[in-house]
Amino acid sequence: MADVTNDLIYDVMQVMQSRLGTIEEGVREVRGVVRALRTTVHGVQEDLHNLYEAFSALDTRVSRIERRLDIINVPAS
């Protein structure tokens, strides 16, 4: 079995520290991407909310027009 020396431990720790630095950099990049995606998803949710509001307003208007023109389809019971 090889002798474990302080120099060997130091070399291994340096390599580990370097790899940890690379991992930290990767995590920073992923955080940035996630932040951008979160902003995009928030925008899409806001757009959908606006579309639902517009659809609801149009549906209300069409219902009112149908009542005024007396063209409401009443299902047979």
C-alpha atoms as an extended CHARMM CRD file, in Angstrom:
* protein
*
        77  EXT
         1         1  MET       CA              0.0000000000        0.0000000000        0.0000000000  PROA      1               0.0000000000
         2         2  ALA       CA              1.3010000000        3.4540000000       -0.8800000000  PROA      2               0.0000000000
         3         3  ASP       CA              2.3510000000        5.7830000000        1.8620000000  PROA      3               0.0000000000
         4         4  VAL       CA             -0.0550000000        8.6660000000        2.3370000000  PROA      4               0.0000000000
         5         5  THR       CA              1.9050000000       11.8480000000        2.6940000000  PROA      5               0.0000000000
         6         6  ASN       CA              0.8540000000       15.3890000000        3.2910000000  PROA      6               0.0000000000
         7         7  ASP       CA              1.9710000000       16.2560000000       -0.2510000000  PROA      7               0.0000000000
         8         8  LEU       CA             -0.3290000000       13.5930000000       -1.7180000000  PROA      8               0.0000000000
         9         9  ILE       CA             -3.2550000000       14.8190000000        0.3800000000  PROA      9               0.0000000000
        10        10  TYR       CA             -2.4630000000       18.3940000000       -0.6320000000  PROA      10              0.0000000000
        11        11  ASP       CA             -2.4330000000       17.4630000000       -4.3410000000  PROA      11              0.0000000000
        12        12  VAL       CA             -5.7720000000       15.6560000000       -4.0550000000  PROA      12              0.0000000000
        13        13  MET       CA             -7.2750000000       18.6240000000       -2.1810000000  PROA      13              0.0000000000
        14        14  GLN       CA             -6.0850000000       21.0210000000       -4.9070000000  PROA      14              0.0000000000
        15        15  VAL       CA             -7.7650000000       18.9200000000       -7.5820000000  PROA      15              0.0000000000
        16        16  MET       CA            -10.9460000000       18.7670000000       -5.5010000000  PROA      16              0.0000000000
        17        17  GLN       CA            -10.8870000000       22.5270000000       -4.9790000000  PROA      17              0.0000000000
        18        18  SER       CA            -10.4860000000       23.1080000000       -8.7120000000  PROA      18              0.0000000000
        19        19  ARG       CA            -13.3740000000       20.7780000000       -9.5370000000  PROA      19              0.0000000000
        20        20  LEU       CA            -15.5330000000       22.4200000000       -6.8780000000  PROA      20              0.0000000000
        21        21  GLY       CA            -14.8430000000       25.7930000000       -8.4740000000  PROA      21              0.0000000000
        22        22  THR       CA            -15.9960000000       24.4260000000      -11.8190000000  PROA      22              0.0000000000
        23        23  ILE       CA            -19.1540000000       23.0440000000      -10.2150000000  PROA      23              0.0000000000
        24        24  GLU       CA            -19.8840000000       26.3940000000       -8.5450000000  PROA      24              0.0000000000
        25        25  GLU       CA            -19.5140000000       28.1490000000      -11.8950000000  PROA      25              0.0000000000
        26        26  GLY       CA            -21.9160000000       25.6720000000      -13.4830000000  PROA      26              0.0000000000
        27        27  VAL       CA            -24.4400000000       26.2080000000      -10.6990000000  PROA      27              0.0000000000
        28        28  ARG       CA            -24.2430000000       29.9790000000      -11.2560000000  PROA      28              0.0000000000
        29        29  GLU       CA            -24.9950000000       29.4680000000      -14.9510000000  PROA      29              0.0000000000
        30        30  VAL       CA            -27.9300000000       27.1700000000      -14.1710000000  PROA      30              0.0000000000
        31        31  ARG       CA            -29.3160000000       29.7230000000      -11.7030000000  PROA      31              0.0000000000
        32        32  GLY       CA            -29.1830000000       32.3810000000      -14.4070000000  PROA      32              0.0000000000
        33        33  VAL       CA            -31.0250000000       30.1490000000      -16.8610000000  PROA      33              0.0000000000
        34        34  VAL       CA            -33.6510000000       29.2450000000      -14.2560000000  PROA      34              0.0000000000
        35        35  ARG       CA            -34.1260000000       32.9340000000      -13.4320000000  PROA      35              0.0000000000
        36        36  ALA       CA            -34.6510000000       33.7190000000      -17.1290000000  PROA      36              0.0000000000
        37        37  LEU       CA            -37.1050000000       30.8260000000      -17.5040000000  PROA      37              0.0000000000
        38        38  ARG       CA            -39.0040000000       31.9610000000      -14.4310000000  PROA      38              0.0000000000
        39        39  THR       CA            -39.3640000000       35.4370000000      -15.9460000000  PROA      39              0.0000000000
        40        40  THR       CA            -40.5500000000       33.9490000000      -19.2420000000  PROA      40              0.0000000000
        41        41  VAL       CA            -43.0830000000       31.6640000000      -17.5400000000  PROA      41              0.0000000000
        42        42  HSD       CA            -44.3790000000       34.5920000000      -15.5170000000  PROA      42              0.0000000000
        43        43  GLY       CA            -44.8880000000       36.5560000000      -18.7410000000  PROA      43              0.0000000000
        44        44  VAL       CA            -46.7230000000       33.6420000000      -20.3660000000  PROA      44              0.0000000000
        45        45  GLN       CA            -48.9740000000       33.2910000000      -17.3140000000  PROA      45              0.0000000000
        46        46  GLU       CA            -49.7650000000       36.9880000000      -17.4680000000  PROA      46              0.0000000000
        47        47  ASP       CA            -50.5750000000       36.7280000000      -21.1870000000  PROA      47              0.0000000000
        48        48  LEU       CA            -52.8730000000       33.7510000000      -20.5520000000  PROA      48              0.0000000000
        49        49  HSD       CA            -54.6390000000       35.6590000000      -17.7980000000  PROA      49              0.0000000000
        50        50  ASN       CA            -55.2030000000       38.5680000000      -20.1850000000  PROA      50              0.0000000000
        51        51  LEU       CA            -56.5300000000       36.2040000000      -22.8630000000  PROA      51              0.0000000000
        52        52  TYR       CA            -58.9540000000       34.6130000000      -20.3950000000  PROA      52              0.0000000000
        53        53  GLU       CA            -60.2050000000       38.0460000000      -19.3880000000  PROA      53              0.0000000000
        54        54  ALA       CA            -60.6830000000       39.0450000000      -23.0310000000  PROA      54              0.0000000000
        55        55  PHE       CA            -62.4730000000       35.7740000000      -23.8050000000  PROA      55              0.0000000000
        56        56  SER       CA            -64.7490000000       36.2480000000      -20.8190000000  PROA      56              0.0000000000
        57        57  ALA       CA            -65.6250000000       39.7810000000      -21.9180000000  PROA      57              0.0000000000
        58        58  LEU       CA            -66.3530000000       38.5720000000      -25.4700000000  PROA      58              0.0000000000
        59        59  ASP       CA            -68.4540000000       35.6950000000      -24.1670000000  PROA      59              0.0000000000
        60        60  THR       CA            -70.4890000000       38.1260000000      -22.0600000000  PROA      60              0.0000000000
        61        61  ARG       CA            -71.0160000000       40.4130000000      -25.0610000000  PROA      61              0.0000000000
        62        62  VAL       CA            -72.0600000000       37.5300000000      -27.3380000000  PROA      62              0.0000000000
        63        63  SER       CA            -74.5140000000       36.2740000000      -24.6990000000  PROA      63              0.0000000000
        64        64  ARG       CA            -76.0330000000       39.7440000000      -24.4110000000  PROA      64              0.0000000000
        65        65  ILE       CA            -76.3230000000       40.0280000000      -28.2220000000  PROA      65              0.0000000000
        66        66  GLU       CA            -77.9740000000       36.6020000000      -28.4120000000  PROA      66              0.0000000000
        67        67  ARG       CA            -80.5160000000       37.6240000000      -25.7650000000  PROA      67              0.0000000000
        68        68  ARG       CA            -81.2940000000       40.8820000000      -27.5690000000  PROA      68              0.0000000000
        69        69  LEU       CA            -81.7420000000       39.1180000000      -30.9150000000  PROA      69              0.0000000000
        70        70  ASP       CA            -83.6700000000       36.2880000000      -29.2360000000  PROA      70              0.0000000000
        71        71  ILE       CA            -81.4270000000       33.6360000000      -30.8330000000  PROA      71              0.0000000000
        72        72  ILE       CA            -80.4810000000       31.7270000000      -27.7120000000  PROA      72              0.0000000000
        73        73  ASN       CA            -80.3860000000       27.9670000000      -28.2400000000  PROA      73              0.0000000000
        74        74  VAL       CA            -82.2210000000       26.4170000000      -25.3310000000  PROA      74              0.0000000000
        75        75  PRO       CA            -81.5850000000       22.6810000000      -25.0380000000  PROA      75              0.0000000000
        76        76  ALA       CA            -84.7130000000       20.5230000000      -25.1200000000  PROA      76              0.0000000000
        77        77  SER       CA            -85.5180000000       18.9700000000      -21.7460000000  PROA      77              0.0000000000
